[in-house]
Amino acid sequence: MDNVINILQDILHGIGSFLGGLFGEAGDLARITDDSGLLYTAVARWVFIFLAIFILLKSILSLLRSKNPSEVWAYLHLSTSEGETIDNLPITHWENVIGRSSNCDLSIDDPAVSRNHGTLTRDDQGTWSYTDLGSKNGAYINGRKIKKGRTAELKPGDELSVGMTQCTLFPISLEERRNNIQMRKMDTILLSPWPSLIALTVFQFMTLLQLKIGLGKEFNSSIPLAFFGICVLMWAYVIMLRSMRRKGFEMETIAFFLSTLSLAVTATCYPKAVFKQFLAVAIGVAVFIFMCAYLRNLKRAKAIRTAMYIGAAVLLLFNLVFGTEKYGAANWVSIGGLSIQPSEIVKLAYIWVGAATLNELFEKKNSLIFTLFSGFCFCCLALMGDFGTAIIFFVTYLVISFLRSGDFTKLILLVGAAFAGGLIILKFKAYIAERFEVWGHVWDYAEGLGYQQTRTMTAAASGGMVGVGAGNGWLNQVGASDTDLVFGLLIEEWGLIVALLAVLSIITLSIFAVRSIWAGRSTFYTIGACSAMSIYLFQTILNVFGSVDLFPLTGVTFPFVSNGGTSMIASWGLLAFLKAADTRQNASIAISLSEKGLKVEKGDDEL
């Protein structure tokens, strides 16, 4: 990998030399004195805050104001056996539970109908099918009984008999399809991406100049090359998607902003590694686009889950055999001088196999396989000593398990078992026990186990609201300041306001993921989005609270911001699950109108 990086650096040497001259020799010619550098930093710190507020709040408010519109896909006409009309139920999801329970998507007030009688689902092509869930009185389509657990196609006009109720499926009219489009347009609030992109470009340029001043002689040509690369990547992505008539870029804008901060953090701590971090951003964007395109087809997404199971297991076993220990955990693998964390990539596979369609949620075999796989992951992470990642996986497992079953009792038992397992781990993993030992009073161990956190809090206090300027801090001399303690580094160099905006960005993505549940096309997408949200949110909590001693220091990264290639790639990959759950009009590359069944005349909508 290092050879590839060196080749790329040689190829781009001309660009790097030009940019290096622009920010190096040109700077020498201009004789940027210490006084002028201090003046620039003093002014730029406030400009950075206003730019960050404009970039992030614009995207955050757009996400919070937008609605994931709920649409009518068909109607289920209910009547008695004598033909008397009972009700006409609109079908607003691709996957629906039919039953007597009021919690069912299509509730039927009939004592002969089971609480969860069956499911009515729609595929990507618009074909509806019915699956019986082992109902007491069974179900019939046009007089033919459907066996327990079997699925049968339900065509428009077919008669589905459940209990004493006759159900007939009717498609929506062309006029209603047009109304769906109009309602979705009305519910969708998409702001123009260009002002945010321009502001972010200015932010990147000013950051580059600030790093030139702050780093001094440590500033090298790879730094402007990396910032130039992320700027081009950002504009190329938006222009490409706009040519495809896509308009929703709030999530990506947030991700590009946080990735820019990551480049700045890397430049502060390891100036020579900035280009590697940019390559990780570029690979992450490529993974994001690929996953969005692949998730467009639900059948195809489900088909590769076996490969995901196998791939994740191989990665974890490979890590166990060839892993090297850093900071007490053997979760790193060195290949050709390049260190990677397989567990970060496994996060993507874990969510992929954990997500399930509605019919699969009622299959005990499916849940058992996922539970066994989860246990395998927990055991591997425990053997590696990767306590922080194990907690994140467990929280994600709880989220997926609840979304699959809705059973709080089961979750309570799992938490109890996890607590007992945690006590056992503390007994045999001394370094983890030590972290808990100093939790809450690190100042008593300021020169020992509390060294990192006390320095982090001291540096954060010196940064205040606006920071001391990128490259001007001293926390970069403390180990893990660019990863586990990056929140403190953000406060020191960028100020508390920018650091809190970064946290608010992750919270906003999480809120948007939860809201997507109500309009999700499939439980596969809603479980995937909520699982990705749980990783984002809990990982941020562990990183932020751990660095300031509100939680034990667990050694996890801040999504998008911390230095680290596999962490960056995984952060962009997780974003694809959120994007796949975004049903706003033309907002997501992960959704096409043909998948929504809106085959209307050309000109009725933008493709």
C-alpha positions in Angstrom: 0.0 0.0 0.0 2.9 2.3 0.8 4.3 1.7 -2.7 0.9 2.7 -4.2 0.9 5.8 -2.1 4.4 6.7 -3.2 3.5 6.2 -6.9 0.5 8.4 -6.5 2.6 11.0 -4.8 5.1 10.9 -7.6 2.4 11.2 -10.2 0.9 14.2 -8.4 4.3 15.7 -7.6 3.8 18.5 -10.1 0.5 19.5 -8.4 2.0 19.2 -5.0 5.1 21.3 -5.9 2.8 24.0 -7.3 0.6 24.1 -4.3 3.6 23.7 -2.0 5.2 26.7 -3.7 1.9 28.6 -3.4 1.9 28.0 0.3 5.6 27.8 0.8 7.9 29.9 -1.3 5.1 32.3 -2.1 4.7 32.6 1.7 8.4 33.2 2.0 8.2 35.9 -0.7 5.4 37.5 1.2 7.4 37.2 4.4 4.6 36.1 6.6 6.0 37.4 9.8 5.1 36.2 13.3 3.0 39.3 13.8 1.0 38.9 10.6 0.6 35.2 11.4 -0.8 36.0 14.8 -3.1 38.6 13.3 -4.4 36.1 10.7 -5.0 33.4 13.4 -6.8 35.9 15.6 -9.2 36.9 12.8 -9.5 33.4 11.2 -10.6 31.7 14.4 -13.8 33.7 14.3 -14.3 33.3 10.6 -13.9 29.5 11.0 -16.7 29.6 13.6 -19.1 31.5 11.3 -18.3 29.3 8.3 -18.8 26.2 10.4 -22.1 27.5 11.7 -23.3 28.3 8.2 -22.2 25.0 6.7 -23.4 22.7 9.4 -26.6 24.5 10.6 -27.7 24.8 7.0 -27.5 21.1 6.6 -28.7 20.3 10.1 -31.8 22.4 9.8 -32.6 21.1 6.4 -32.5 17.5 7.7 -34.6 18.3 10.8 -37.2 20.3 8.8 -37.6 17.6 6.1 -40.1 14.8 6.3 -39.7 11.3 5.0 -43.1 11.2 3.2 -45.4 8.3 3.7 -47.1 7.2 0.5 -50.1 5.0 -0.4 -49.0 2.0 -2.5 -52.3 0.2 -2.8 -55.7 -0.3 -0.9 -57.0 -3.4 0.9 -60.8 -3.5 0.7 -62.4 -5.4 3.6 -65.8 -6.9 3.3 -67.9 -9.6 5.0 -68.6 -13.0 3.4 -71.9 -11.6 2.3 -70.1 -8.8 0.4 -70.9 -6.0 2.8 -68.1 -3.4 2.9 -66.3 -3.1 6.2 -63.4 -0.7 5.5 -60.9 0.4 2.8 -57.4 0.4 4.3 -54.6 2.4 2.6 -51.3 0.4 2.4 -48.5 2.9 3.2 -45.6 0.5 3.5 -43.9 -2.1 1.4 -44.1 -4.5 4.3 -47.2 -4.9 6.4 -48.5 -7.1 9.2 -52.1 -8.2 8.9 -53.8 -9.1 12.1 -56.3 -8.4 14.9 -53.8 -6.5 17.0 -54.0 -2.7 17.0 -50.2 -2.6 16.5 -50.5 -4.3 13.1 -50.0 -2.2 10.0 -53.3 -3.5 8.6 -55.6 -4.1 11.6 -58.8 -6.1 11.1 -61.4 -6.2 13.8 -62.4 -9.8 13.5 -62.2 -12.3 16.4 -61.4 -15.1 14.0 -58.3 -13.3 12.8 -55.0 -14.0 14.8 -53.2 -11.1 16.5 -50.4 -11.5 13.8 -52.1 -13.4 11.0 -49.8 -12.8 8.1 -47.7 -10.3 6.1 -48.5 -8.5 2.9 -45.3 -7.4 1.2 -44.2 -5.7 -2.1 -41.0 -6.3 -4.0 -38.9 -3.9 -6.1 -41.0 -4.7 -9.2 -44.3 -3.8 -7.5 -45.4 -7.5 -7.0 -47.4 -8.1 -3.8 -47.3 -11.4 -1.9 -48.9 -12.8 1.2 -47.2 -15.0 3.8 -49.1 -16.8 6.6 -47.5 -16.5 10.1 -49.0 -19.7 11.4 -52.5 -18.2 12.0 -55.0 -20.3 13.9 -57.6 -20.3 11.1 -55.3 -20.0 8.2 -55.7 -17.9 5.0 -57.0 -18.4 1.5 -56.3 -16.7 -1.8 -59.2 -17.2 -4.2 -60.2 -20.2 -2.2 -56.8 -21.9 -2.1 -55.3 -22.3 1.3 -51.9 -20.9 2.0 -49.7 -23.2 4.1 -48.0 -22.0 7.3 -44.8 -20.1 6.4 -45.5 -20.2 2.7 -45.6 -17.2 0.5 -48.1 -16.7 -2.4 -48.5 -13.9 -4.9 -51.5 -11.7 -4.4 -52.5 -9.9 -7.6 -54.8 -6.9 -7.8 -58.4 -8.1 -7.6 -57.5 -11.4 -5.9 -59.5 -12.2 -2.8 -57.6 -12.9 0.4 -59.8 -14.6 3.1 -58.6 -14.2 6.7 -61.0 -15.3 9.5 -64.5 -14.2 8.5 -63.2 -11.2 6.5 -62.7 -11.0 2.7 -59.8 -8.7 1.6 -59.3 -7.5 -1.9 -56.2 -5.8 -3.1 -56.7 -2.7 -5.3 -53.9 -0.7 -7.0 -53.8 3.0 -6.7 -54.9 5.0 -9.8 -52.7 7.0 -12.1 -54.0 10.2 -10.5 -53.1 9.0 -7.1 -49.6 8.2 -8.3 -49.3 11.7 -9.5 -50.6 12.9 -6.2 -48.0 10.8 -4.4 -45.3 12.6 -6.4 -46.8 16.0 -5.5 -47.1 15.2 -1.9 -43.6 13.9 -1.7 -42.3 17.1 -3.4 -44.3 19.2 -0.8 -42.9 17.2 2.1 -39.3 17.3 0.7 -37.3 20.4 1.6 -34.0 20.3 -0.2 -31.7 23.3 -0.1 -29.2 24.2 -2.8 -25.8 22.6 -2.1 -23.8 25.4 -3.8 -23.7 27.9 -0.9 -22.5 25.3 1.5 -19.9 23.9 -1.0 -18.5 27.4 -1.5 -18.4 28.1 2.2 -16.7 24.7 2.8 -14.2 25.4 0.1 -13.3 28.7 1.7 -13.0 26.9 5.0 -10.6 24.4 3.5 -8.5 27.1 1.9 -8.3 29.1 5.1 -7.5 25.9 7.1 -4.6 25.3 4.7 -3.2 28.8 5.3 -3.7 28.4 9.0 -1.8 25.1 9.0 1.0 26.8 7.0 1.3 29.4 9.7 0.9 27.0 12.7 3.1 24.2 11.5 6.0 26.3 10.2 8.8 24.1 9.0 6.8 20.9 9.5 4.4 22.0 6.7 5.0 19.9 3.6 3.7 19.6 0.0 1.4 16.6 0.8 -0.8 18.8 3.0 -2.0 21.2 0.3 -2.2 18.2 -2.0 -4.6 16.4 0.4 -6.8 19.5 0.9 -6.8 20.2 -2.9 -7.9 16.5 -3.3 -10.8 16.6 -0.9 -12.0 19.9 -2.4 -12.0 18.4 -5.9 -13.6 15.1 -4.6 -16.3 17.1 -2.9 -17.2 19.2 -6.0 -16.9 16.2 -8.4 -19.3 14.2 -6.2 -22.0 16.9 -6.1 -21.7 17.8 -9.8 -22.0 14.1 -10.7 -25.1 13.6 -8.6 -26.7 16.8 -9.7 -26.2 15.6 -13.3 -28.4 12.6 -12.2 -31.0 15.1 -11.0 -30.2 14.3 -7.3 -30.7 17.2 -4.9 -30.2 16.0 -1.3 -26.6 16.5 -0.1 -27.0 17.4 3.6 -25.5 14.2 4.9 -22.6 14.3 2.5 -21.9 17.9 3.3 -21.7 17.1 7.0 -19.4 14.1 6.2 -17.1 16.2 4.0 -16.9 18.9 6.7 -16.0 16.4 9.4 -13.5 14.8 7.0 -11.9 18.2 6.5 -11.4 18.5 10.2 -9.9 15.0 10.2 -7.3 16.2 7.6 -6.5 19.2 9.8 -6.2 17.0 12.9 -3.9 14.6 11.1 -1.7 17.5 9.8 -1.4 18.8 13.3 -0.2 15.5 14.7 1.4 13.7 11.8 2.0 16.2 8.9 3.5 13.4 6.7 0.4 11.2 7.0 -2.2 13.7 5.7 -2.1 12.3 2.1 -2.8 8.8 3.5 -5.8 10.2 5.3 -7.1 11.8 2.2 -6.8 8.5 0.3 -8.9 7.0 3.1 -11.5 9.7 2.5 -11.5 9.0 -1.2 -11.8 5.2 -0.7 -14.6 5.9 1.8 -16.6 8.0 -0.7 -16.1 5.2 -3.3 -17.4 2.6 -0.8 -20.3 4.9 0.1 -21.3 5.3 -3.6 -20.9 1.5 -4.2 -23.0 0.6 -1.2 -25.8 3.1 -2.1 -26.0 1.7 -5.6 -26.0 -1.9 -4.3 -28.6 -1.2 -1.7 -31.0 0.1 -4.3 -32.0 -3.5 -5.1 -33.4 -5.2 -1.9 -33.3 -8.7 -3.4 -29.7 -8.2 -4.4 -28.7 -6.8 -1.0 -30.2 -9.8 0.8 -28.5 -12.2 -1.6 -25.0 -11.5 -0.5 -25.6 -11.8 3.3 -24.0 -15.3 3.3 -20.9 -13.8 1.8 -21.0 -11.1 4.4 -21.1 -13.6 7.2 -18.2 -15.5 5.8 -16.2 -12.3 5.0 -16.7 -10.9 8.5 -15.7 -14.2 10.2 -12.6 -14.5 8.1 -11.5 -10.9 8.9 -12.0 -11.4 12.6 -10.1 -14.7 12.6 -7.3 -13.1 10.5 -7.1 -10.4 13.1 -6.8 -12.9 15.9 -4.0 -14.8 14.2 -2.0 -11.9 12.8 -3.1 -9.0 15.0 -0.5 -6.8 16.7 -1.1 -5.2 20.1 -1.5 -1.4 20.5 -2.6 0.3 23.7 -3.6 -3.0 25.2 -5.7 -4.3 22.3 -4.6 -6.6 19.5 -7.0 -5.1 17.0 -4.5 -4.0 14.4 -3.0 -5.9 11.5 0.1 -4.7 9.7 0.3 -5.5 6.0 3.3 -4.1 4.1 3.9 -1.4 6.6 0.2 -0.3 6.6 -1.9 -0.8 9.7 -5.6 -1.6 9.4 -8.4 -2.4 11.8 -10.5 -5.3 10.5 -13.1 -4.8 13.2 -14.0 -1.4 11.6 -14.9 -3.0 8.3 -16.8 -5.8 10.1 -19.1 -3.1 11.4 -20.5 -2.7 7.9 -21.0 -6.5 7.4 -22.5 -6.8 10.9 -25.3 -4.3 10.1 -25.8 -5.8 6.6 -26.5 -9.3 8.0 -28.4 -7.9 11.0 -30.9 -6.0 8.9 -33.9 -8.1 7.8 -37.2 -7.8 5.9 -40.5 -8.2 7.7 -41.0 -11.8 6.8 -37.5 -12.7 8.1 -38.3 -11.1 11.5 -40.8 -13.9 12.2 -38.3 -16.7 11.3 -36.6 -18.0 14.5 -33.9 -19.6 12.5 -32.9 -16.3 11.0 -32.7 -14.7 14.5 -30.8 -17.7 15.9 -28.1 -17.5 13.2 -27.6 -13.8 13.8 -27.4 -14.3 17.5 -24.8 -17.0 17.1 -22.8 -14.8 14.7 -23.0 -11.9 17.3 -21.7 -14.2 20.0 -18.8 -15.2 17.7 -18.0 -11.5 17.1 -18.1 -10.7 20.9 -15.7 -13.6 21.6 -13.2 -12.5 19.0 -13.2 -8.9 20.2 -12.8 -10.1 23.8 -9.8 -12.3 22.8 -8.3 -9.2 21.0 -8.9 -7.1 24.1 -10.8 -4.6 22.1 -13.2 -3.5 24.9 -14.4 -0.3 23.2 -15.4 -2.0 19.9 -17.0 -4.9 21.8 -19.3 -2.4 23.6 -20.2 -0.8 20.3 -21.1 -4.1 18.8 -23.1 -5.1 21.8 -25.2 -1.9 21.8 -25.7 -2.4 18.0 -26.9 -5.9 18.8 -29.4 -4.6 21.3 -30.8 -2.1 18.8 -31.1 -4.8 16.1 -32.6 -7.3 18.5 -35.2 -4.8 19.7 -36.1 -3.8 16.2 -36.4 -7.4 15.2 -38.5 -8.5 18.2 -39.8 -5.5 20.1 -39.2 -7.6 23.3 -37.9 -5.5 26.2 -37.7 -8.6 28.5 -35.2 -10.2 26.2 -33.1 -7.0 26.2 -33.0 -6.9 30.0 -31.7 -10.5 30.1 -29.1 -9.7 27.5 -27.9 -6.6 29.4 -27.7 -8.7 32.6 -25.7 -11.3 30.9 -23.4 -8.7 29.4 -22.9 -7.1 32.8 -21.8 -10.4 34.2 -19.5 -11.0 31.3 -18.1 -7.6 31.7 -17.2 -8.3 35.3 -15.4 -11.5 34.2 -13.4 -9.5 31.6 -12.4 -6.9 34.2 -11.0 -9.8 36.3 -8.8 -11.2 33.6 -8.0 -8.0 31.6 -5.9 -5.9 33.9 -5.5 -2.9 31.7 -9.3 -2.6 31.3 -9.7 -2.8 35.0 -7.1 0.0 35.4 -9.2 2.3 33.2 -12.2 1.8 35.4 -10.1 2.2 38.5 -9.1 5.8 37.6 -12.6 6.7 36.1 -14.0 9.8 37.8 -10.8 10.9 39.5 -8.0 11.0 36.9 -6.5 14.0 38.5 -5.3 11.7 41.3 -3.3 9.8 38.7 -2.2 12.8 36.6 1.3 11.5 36.1 0.2 7.9 35.6 -3.0 6.3 34.3 -4.8 9.6 34.1 -2.0 11.3 32.1 -3.8 11.4 28.8 -7.2 12.6 30.1 -5.8 15.3 32.4 -3.7 16.7 29.5 -6.7 16.6 27.3 -8.9 18.6 29.7 -6.1 21.1 30.3 -5.6 21.6 26.5 -9.4 21.9 26.0 -9.6 24.6 28.7 -6.8 26.6 27.0 -8.7 26.4 23.7 -11.8 28.2 25.1 -14.7 29.0 22.8 -12.7 29.8 19.6 -9.5 27.8 20.0 -5.8 28.7 19.5 -5.7 27.9 15.8 -4.9 24.7 13.8 -1.3 23.8 14.3 -0.8 26.0 17.4 -1.8 23.6 20.1 0.3 21.3 22.2 -2.0 18.3 22.8 -0.6 16.8 19.6 2.4 15.8 21.7 0.2 13.4 23.8 -0.4 9.9 22.5 -3.8 9.2 20.8 -4.6 12.9 20.6 -5.6 12.4 17.0 -7.8 9.4 17.7 -9.2 8.6 21.2 -8.7 12.1 22.5 -9.5 14.0 19.3 -12.4 15.9 20.9 -10.0 17.6 23.3 -7.7 18.5 20.3 -10.8 19.9 18.5 -11.6 22.2 21.4 -8.0 23.3 21.9 -7.3 24.2 18.3 -10.8 24.9 16.9 -12.7 25.9 20.0 -15.6 24.6 21.9 -18.2 25.9 19.4 -16.8 24.0 16.5 -16.3 20.8 18.6 -19.9 20.9 19.8 -21.1 21.5 16.2 -19.2 18.3 15.2 -21.1 16.4 17.9 -24.4 18.1 16.9 -23.8 16.8 13.4 -23.7 13.2 14.5 -26.8 13.7 16.7 -28.7 15.2 13.7 -27.8 12.2 11.5 -29.1 9.9 14.3 -32.4 11.8 14.6 -32.9 11.7 10.9 -32.3 7.9 10.9 -34.9 7.4 13.6 -37.4 9.5 11.8 -36.9 7.4 8.6 -38.6 4.4 10.4 -42.1 5.8 9.7 -41.6 5.9 6.0 -39.2 3.1 5.3 -39.7 1.0 2.3 -38.6 -2.1 4.1 -37.6 -3.0 7.6 -34.2 -4.0 6.1 -33.5 -0.3 5.4 -34.9 1.0 8.7 -33.0 -1.6 10.8 -29.8 -0.8 8.8 -30.2 3.0 9.3 -31.0 2.7 13.0 -28.1 0.3 13.5 -25.7 2.7 11.8 -27.1 5.5 13.9 -26.4 3.5 17.1 -22.8 3.1 16.1 -22.4 6.8 15.2 -24.0 8.0 18.3 -22.6 5.6 20.9 -19.1 5.8 19.4 -19.2 9.6 19.7 -20.5 9.4 23.3 -17.6 7.0 24.2 -15.0 9.2 22.5 -16.2 12.5 23.8 -17.1 11.5 27.4 -14.0 9.2 27.6 -11.7 12.1 26.8 -13.1 14.3 29.6 -13.4 11.5 32.2 -17.2 11.3 32.2 -16.8 7.7 30.9 -13.8 5.4 31.2 -11.4 5.8 28.3 -12.3 3.0 25.9 -10.1 3.8 22.9 -12.8 4.4 20.2 -12.7 6.9 17.4 -14.8 9.9 16.7 -16.7 9.1 13.4 -15.2 11.0 10.4 -12.9 13.2 12.6 -10.3 10.9 14.2 -7.2 10.0 12.2 -7.3 6.5 10.9 -7.9 5.0 7.4 -10.2 2.1 8.2 -12.2 4.2 10.7 -12.7 6.8 8.0 -13.8 4.2 5.4 -16.2 2.6 7.9 -17.7 6.0 8.7 -18.5 6.7 5.1 -19.8 3.1 4.6 -22.2 3.5 7.6 -23.5 6.7 6.0 -24.8 4.5 3.0 -27.3 2.8 5.4 -28.7 6.2 6.4 -28.8 7.3 2.7 -30.7 4.2 1.7 -33.5 5.0 4.3 -33.9 8.6 2.9 -37.2 8.5 0.9 -37.3 12.2 0.2 -38.0 13.2 -3.4 -34.7 12.9 -5.5 -32.7 13.1 -2.3 -30.9 9.8 -2.4 -28.8 7.9 -5.0 -29.8 4.8 -3.1 -33.4 5.1 -4.2 -34.7 5.3 -7.8 -38.3 6.2 -8.7 -38.7 3.0 -10.6 -38.3 1.2 -7.3 -41.1 3.3 -5.9 -43.4 2.0 -8.6 -43.9 5.4 -10.0 -43.9 4.6 -13.7 -45.5 7.7 -14.9 -45.3 9.7 -18.0 -42.0 11.5 -18.8 -42.1 15.0 -17.4 -44.2 14.1 -14.3 -41.1 13.9 -12.2 -37.3 14.1 -12.3 -35.4 10.8 -12.5 
